[in-house]
């Protein structure tokens, strides 16, 4: 399965969801489908997408939050899984695109290329719902199940090690930051 196809399959369901992506291919490919003000492309902060998503999920429990992460990014911050599990936000789905490489920075292999199992690590950290999927149908089904479960879930999507021609978004980092903040502010509960 290609990451871009997986993102395209979910794109219609992301309109009313807060989305945080890690840097590189995930951010560039999501933006190539069509930017929305509820998308935050976390550039230059490898390993921290799940932490940012957790903060939003805890601060705004009335909002659904989806984090699009990568295997290299998650491996840089494995402690983030224990923190996710500790706080267990019911409104957060953590999707990890695992291409077994640091594709955005040269394609060096990650630990998943030699057998490390990110779903098993997430489960052992205490994440209540985890799965590994290898094709588009299974990915869509796992995502739908996670959304309906209304409980913290980590989905590891095994994807091909292919990406866009460029690994940066063409949206200014400051513009994205302020637009995203305005989006969150506009969704504050009344009263």
C-alpha positions, 0 to 999 in steps of 0.5 A: 500500500502507498501512503498517498493512497491511504491518505486519499482514502481517509481525506473525506473523513478528515474535514471535521477532525483536527489533524497533526502530521509529522514532517516530510512525506506525510505532510507533503502528501497530505497537503498535495491532496488539499490543505485544510485549516484543521491540518497542522504540519509539524515541520522540523520536530521529528518525533513530536507529532504524537505529543502535540496531538496528545496535548490537543486531545487533552485540552479539547476533548470535544474534538476528534484528533488524528495524528499521522506519524512515521516509523522513524519519527515514532522511534525517536520518541518511543516514550511518547507511547507510554505518555499516550497510554497514561493519559488515554485520550478517548478522542485520539487516533494515532496512525503510524505509516511504517515504510521501514526507512527514514525516507525523507532524509535519505532512505536509511533503514529503521529498526522496523526493517529488522523486526521491531514491531511498533504495534506490539511496542504500543500495546506493551506501553499500554495503548488499549487498541493497536493493529498492524495493517498491510493493505488499503481495505484493512487500513480503512477498516481499522481507521473506521473501527478506531473512530467508532471505538472512541478510545485511544488507538494506534494503527501501524500501516505498513506502506511502500518506501516511496514518497513525493518529489519534495518533502516540504510543504509549500505553506509557510510554517508561520501561516500554518501555525496561525491558521491552525490556532484560529481554527481551534479557537473558532471551535471553542464551546459556547458558554 
